[in-house]
C-alpha cells in the first residue's frame, strides 16, 4: 500500500485510535485479513466470522510486524476501532485509489472473468507496473484488499468484479471507480439467485453505467445482452468478438493439435498472428477482450499479439494441464463451473483428445435454481455429441442428471457412470486409465473435485482423497 500514517487511516475510516502511542507511525506493508500474510509494516484487518474472530490474532500479528489492527473493538494492542470493518476497508481503498495515478480497469461477466483478468494483467505488465486481482478475489472484501496492494509505482490496476445481486457491482465501482469497464458475457451462472438472464444483464451493466465520459466501455459484440449495454454508458464503446462489426476481432480461428487456439488478431491499429499457450477455443474471446483493453491503453497489435501468445494461467485449477510420466494428461479445471464454462471445457477436452481416449469427470454446477435439471442434462448430452469417451458423474442428484442426460442422448451404457464421491472417481480412474488418455476434472467450487486431479497426479494409495 502507499504509505499512510495510522492517524491518516483513522481519519479516512472514521475510526478511533486505541493503544497507539505514536499515531504518526506509517503502514508501509500490505493490508491483510489473514494473519499468516502479515509482514513488517502491515495493517491487519480483523473480521468476525462464524468460526473465527480476527481480533483474537492481534497479539500474533503485532508480534509478526503488523503496525496495527483495524477492528470493531479494542484489542489491548495498537488498534483503529470502527463501527463497521467492511465499510472502513472500502473507505480506505477509495482513498488510496483517489491518490494513485493509476488507470483502473474493471471487468465482469458470467464466465471467464479470472482467465481474462490474468490475460489483461500479463499484457499490460509489459507496458507499465500493474496490480491485479489475485485468483477470484472479486467481492466487497477481496476487491478493496487488491486495490490497497497498489503502490506509488502502479500504473494499471486491473480489478475483477463479481456479483450475486443487483447493486453489488455498483457498490464495488463506488469504491474503485474505473476508467475502463469490460463486460465479457451474460450467462446462467448464479441464475438461481438473480432470477433470469435479464436480471444478470441489469447487474453486470452497472459497470458501464459507472464509467466517466472520457472512459471506455469494452463490450462483447457476440453477446446481444452485453452489446445492448452500449446505451447505458456515457463512455466511448469498443466492441470485441468474432463479429465483423467488432473493433477488435479474430479471424481464421483454429485449434492446434494440442487444443490451443490460434487466430489473426485485428485491431484498429493493425493486425498480427496469435497462438496461445492456453487450452480451448473459449480463450479466443478472453484474448480479444484483453486485446481491446490493451489497444485502448495505447499498445500496438504486434505488442498485444506477442503478449497474448506468451501469456499463461496465473490462477490455479483453471484448465491446468499436466502430463504424467505415463502419458496420461490431467486437465484440472475444478475451480468452478457453470453451464457456459462447462461447455467450453468439454469442447477443449474434445479438441485435446485428437484420437486419444477422453474422460470427463464432472460434478454439480451450483446456484442454477429451477434451471438445474435442464442444464445438467444438457451438459451430459453435449459430452456424447462431442464423442467424449467416458463421462464420470460425481456426487448426488445433480450428478445423476449429468449421467442420465448422457445415457438418454446416446444410450452410452458403460460409457457413462455415476459415482458417489471423489474417492470413488479416483478408484475408478486408477483402475481404467491407459497411457495417452486425457482426463478433464470440473465442477463448482463447493464440490472440491480438484482433489481428484491432485490424487491422479500424486499417485499414492486409496483412501487419500479428503471427504467433501
N, C-alpha and C positions, 0 to 999 in steps of 0.2 A: 504494500500500500504506500501511497505518498505519505511522507512523514507528517504526522499531526500530533500535537500535544494532547494529554489527557484533558486539559481544560478546554481546548477547542472541541474535542469529541463530545464532552459533556454538554457544551453549549449547542452543538449541532443536533444532538439527540434529545435535548431537553431533560438531561439526567442530573442527578445529584452525586457528588463525589463522596466516597466513604473510605476512610483509612488510606488516603493518598497523601503522603507527606509532602510531595512536590508535584503539583499539577502541571508543571512545565515539562515534565518528562515526556518524551515522544514515543509514540508507537512507530517503529521502523520496520517491523517484521509483518508477516501475514496476519490477517484476521481469520480465525478458525473457530469451528464449533466442535471439533474432535480433539480431545486432549492429547491424542497421540501425534497430532500435527503441529503442536506448539514448537516454536523456535524462539531464540532470544529476540526480544523486541515485539513479540506477538501481542495481539488483543484477543482474549478468549471470550467467545460469546456463549453464555450459559442458558440453554433452553431447558425447560422442564418437560420431560416426556412421560409416557405411560409407565415406563420401567426405569428410566434413568433421569436423575436430576443433575444438570450440568454444574450447579453450584457446589455439589459435593466434591468436585475435582479442583476447586480453587487452590488448595494448598499444593497439589501436584503440579498444576500448570504454572504457578508462580515460581515454584522450585525449578521448573524446566526453562524458565526465562521469560514467561509472559509478563508484560508490563502491568496489566490489569485485567479484570473481569468486567464484561458488560452483562449485567444480570438484572433480575427483578427484585433482589433483596441483598442486603449487606452480607459479606462472607467472612468478615474479620480480617480480610486482606484487601489490597487496593481494588476497589470496585466502583464502577459507574452504574448507579441504580436508576432504572427506568420503569415506567408502568407497563410497557409492552415491548418485549425484547425484539420481536419480529419487526414492528414498526420502527424501532430505533435503528435496527440493522439497515432497513430500507432507507431511512433518512440519511444515514452515514454514507451509503452507496450513492445516493443522489448528490450529496455534497461533493464527494470525491469526483464523480463524473463531471460535474459542472466545472471543476477546477482543472480537469485534464484537457489537453489539446488534442485528444484522440477523436477519430471518426468512429461513431458507433454503428455497427451493422447488426441488425436483429433479424432472426429468421424463425419461421414457424411452419407447421404443416402436419398432416396426419401421419405421414410416413417419411422416413429418410432424413429427418432433421439432424440427427447426430452425425451421420455419414457426410452430409452436405456441409455441416459446420466444420468438420475435420478437413474437408477439401478446401473450403474458403480460407481457413487458418493457414494451411500449408502453402497456398498460392500467395496470400498477402504477406506472409512472413518473409518472402523473397524481396518484397518491396520495402518493408519497414517493420520495426518491432511490433509484434502482435500478441494480444492476450485473448484467449478464447475459453468458452465453457468446457470444463473437463467432463468427459462422459456425458451423462444426461442431467447435469446439474442445472435444471432449467425452470425451477419453481420459485416461489416467493422467498425462499431461503437460499437456495443454490445460486440464483442469478445475482443478488447483491454480493454474495461472497466472491463470485467471479469478478464482478466489477471492482471490488475492493482489492483484488490482486494486481490491478494495473499500477504502473509506476510512472514517474515523470517522463521516462523514455518511451512509453507506449504510444503508438500512433494509430493503431487499429484495435478496436475492442469488438470481438465477434461473440454475440450473445444468442444462445438458443432459448426460445420461449415456448413453454408448454402451457396447455390449458385444459381444464376439466369442467369449464362452465363459462357462461357469458360474463364478461368483466375481468377475467383473470389476466388476459394479455393487456388490457387497458391499465391494470394495476402495475404490471411489470414495465410497460413503456413510460408510465409516470415516474418510476424510479430511475430508469435509464433511457432517456429519450433518444431514439435512433435517428440518424440522418438517412440511412439506407434500410429499407424494410423488404424482406424477401418472404413470399408465401409459396410453398412448394406444391401443395395439393390439398384437396378436401376429400378425405376418405371416410372409412367407417370406424376408425379407432375411437374408442370411448363413445360410440354412438348410443350405448345404453344409458350413459349419463347425460348426453346432450339432447337426445330425443329424435334426432334426424340430421341428415347432411346439411340441410339449410341452416339449422342452428349452429352446426360446426362452422359453416362458412361465415355466419354472423360473428362468431367468436374470433376466428382467425383473422378476419378483416379488420379487427380493432387495431392490428399492427399498422396497416397502411393509413388508417384514419389518424394515427399519431404523428405522421411524418410532416415535416415543415415544407413550405413551398419550394425551397431550394434543395429538397431531398430527392430521393429516387425510390419508387416502388417497383420492385422486380417481381414480375408475376408470370406464372406458368401459362403459356399460350395454349397448351394442350388440355387444360382443365377448365371447362366452362365456368365453374363456380369461382375459380380463382381469377380468371380473366375478367369476370364481371366486377371484381373489386376495383378496377380502374376508376369507376365512377365514385368511389368512396375516398379518394385522396386528392389533395392539392398538389402533390409532388409529381415530378416527371415519371412517366411509366415506361419501363423497359420490359419487353416480353422475351421469354426464353422458351425453347422447346424444339420439337421437330417440325412444327408447322412452318409453312413457307412465309407466314406473316411475322414470325418471331424475329426480333432484332439480333438475338444470339441463338444460333440454331446448329443442329447437327445434320450432316448429310453422309450418305454411304455408310450407315451404321452396320457393323457386323461384329461377330464374336470370334476371337481366336480359337484355336483348337482346345485351349485350356479354359475357355469360357470368359475371357477378358475382353471388354468392349474396345472397339477401335472405330474412329469416325473422323470426318473432316469438320473441324470447328470453324464456324463463320461468325464473325463479329463485325460491327460497323467499321472497325479499323483494319480488317483484313481476315485472312483465314490461315489455318495451319492444321496439320495432322496430329491426332491424339491416339495413343494406345495406352490404356490404363493398366495399372497393376492390380486393381480391384477386380472382383468377380461378379458377373451378372449384368445384363443389359439395362437393368433399372438404374445403374450408376451413370448412364448417359445423361439422364435428366438432372441428376445431382450435380454432375460435372458442368452442365450448361448453366445451372443456377449459379455455381461458383464463378464461372467464366463471366457471367453478366455482372456480378458484383465487382470482379477484378477490372473489367472493362470500364465500369463507371468510375473506378478509382485510378484510371489512367494507365493500366498495363496493356501492352500490345498483345495481339493474337498469338504471336510466337512465344512470348514470355509466358502467357497463360497456358498454352499447349504444353510447353516443356514442364511447367509446374504440375499440371494435371497428370502428365504421363509418369512423373516420378513420385506422385503422392501415394501414400499408403493409408492404412487404417490406424487412427490414433486411439480408438476406443475398443475395449475388449468385447469379445463374443459377438462381433458383427461381421459375418461372413469371414471368419478367421480360419484360414485354410492351412492345414498341416498334413504333411505326408509322413506316414510311419515308415520304418525301415523295410517292412514287408510290402510296401507299395499301396497300402490302404490309405485313402485320402479322407481326412475328417474335416468337415465344414461346420464349425461352431458358430451358429447364428442364433444362439439361445438367449440373447439379452432380452428380447421382447418379440411380440408378434401381434399382427392384426391382419385382416384379410388381404390388404394390398401387399404388405411386406411378405406374407406367406406365399402369395402367388409369385412374387418376384424371386424369392428364394428357390421355389420349385423349378422355375424356368432356368435359373442359374445352374441348379443341380443337373437338369436335363442336358444343358449345354456342356457342362463339365464331364458328363458321362462319356460322350463321344465313343460309344462302343463298349464301355465298361459297365459293370453292374452298378446300379444306383439304389441307395436306401434313403428313404425319407422317414426320419424318426421325429414325429410331430406330437405336440400336446395342445392343451387348451389355449384358445385365444380369449382373453378376458374382456369384460366390460362391453359385450355386444348386445346385451338386453334381449329384446324379442327377436333379434336377427341371428342369435347364436346358432340355433339348429341349422338354419339355411346356409349360413356362412361356413360352418364346419363341414357340412355335407358337400358344399361346392368345392372346398379345398381337397377333400378326399377324391372327388370326381376328377379334378384337374390333375392330380397325381397319376391317374390312369391315362388320361388323354396325353400326358407328356411322356408316357411309357417309362415312368419310374419303375424300377424292377420290383421293389418291395416297399410297402408302407408299414411302419410300426407306429401304431397309435398308442400313446402312453397316457394313462390316467383313468379318470372316471367317465361321467356321462358324455362330456364333450368329445373325448377320445373315441367313444363308441360311435358317435355321429360321424367322425372322420372315417373310421373303418367302414361304416355302413355305406357312406357315400361312395367310397372306392369300390366296394363289393357290388353295389347296385349299378354303377357305371360300366363295369367291365366283367362282372362275375369272376373276380380275381381268385376267390377261394384262398389258396395258400399264399398268394402274393400280397395279401393284406392281413395284418394280425393286430389284435388289441391286447396289450399287456397292462398290468395293474400299476406299475411304478417304474422308476428309473432303474432300479437294480434288476428288475425282470428284463428290461430292454437291454441292459449291458450283458446279462447272461445269454440272451438270445443272439445278440450280435457276436459275442465272443465265440459262440459255437458254430456260427454260419458264415462269418465274413471270410472272403477269399482275397488273396493278393490282387491289387488293382481295383478293388471296389471303392466307390465314393459314397460317403455317409454324410447326409445333412441332418443336423440336430437343431430344432427350432420349436419354440413355444413362448407363451407370455412369461414375463419375469417371475411371476409367483409360482410357476411350476418348477423352476430350478433345473431345467434339463441340461444346463451346462455341465452338470455332474456326469452325464452320460459321455459327453465328448472328452472330458478330463479323464474319466476312467479308461476309455478306449486308447487314449494317448499314453496313459501312465502304465498300462498293463496291470499287473498285480492279481490279486485273488478275489474271489467272490465275497460279497458282504461289505465291500469298502465304500459303496455309494451311500451317502447320508440319506436318512429318511426325510421326506419332504411332507 
